[in-house]
Amino acid sequence: MDVERVADEAVVLTISAGEGAALVARETFARAFGIASGEAERLLARGEAILATRAQASESCLTLLRLLGVRVGPLHQAAPRFDLSLRLADPADVALRQRLAGLCPGADLAQLEGPEGLVLRDLGGEAARVWLALLRQAGVLVTLGAQAGAVHDLFAPYGFVAPPDLARYLAILGLDRSEQALACGLEAATLARVLARFDGLGLHGVHQAFQRFDLYITGTGALSRRDVADFLASRGLPGAFEALCEGRPIRLERELNRKATRQFLNDYRHIGLAARAVLSGRPGGNPQPA
């Protein structure tokens, strides 16, 4: 998202309430600000300044909260903060890796191949602009992510089976899931609570803007073997059909963003191929055949 646009949208809202208002207004507050009911009750009961977008803090929303007994202070412009995700177009490019090491001394370059890439965190707007220009000039792939309104998806190692207590907790939070993620659309505070509560399971959250996916064909699906063989041959993948018949998934696309991943999955499934997306850098290996 554009730096100036985020600066226009990010506001600080001062909330002040007591236990009574917290109980009455918690569901309205939770829906308006996209948080869990229990978290909304805690915030309302304690009272504090929260970060929101102007869309969330609309006059109609604030008026309704006031009618429910919540004292809402004035909006204050929040100084926007950003994270930058860094990746290399060619992970084997030694010269570019060395150049990046010089630009970011002390950085763990192994994270470049991780699920979020190498992330520079908590930058002000001007610092984000400078880093964007510097890194792109150097040839590094950079994705800008605003902290205000950022949402994450919760992932686990491939083949992970969620224990009942984790499944119940995610259900209580009312979080959606996808074919790739255990839960989708978590704000930073909610993600931190989930990871702390279920530490040791190998769970990790990934900013949606930073996600990249590899797309695999996992079976012949509704197509004939000849059609699949012709399709794979048209993609210039010698031996791919034989590998697929032996139960080995074939990677067709790599490092796709979330939007492109959805489009490719729809396209491949529309023509009848069995396809699956896997988060790039996700531990646990490749997908199994469909």
Disulfide bonds with the S-S distance in Angstrom:
none
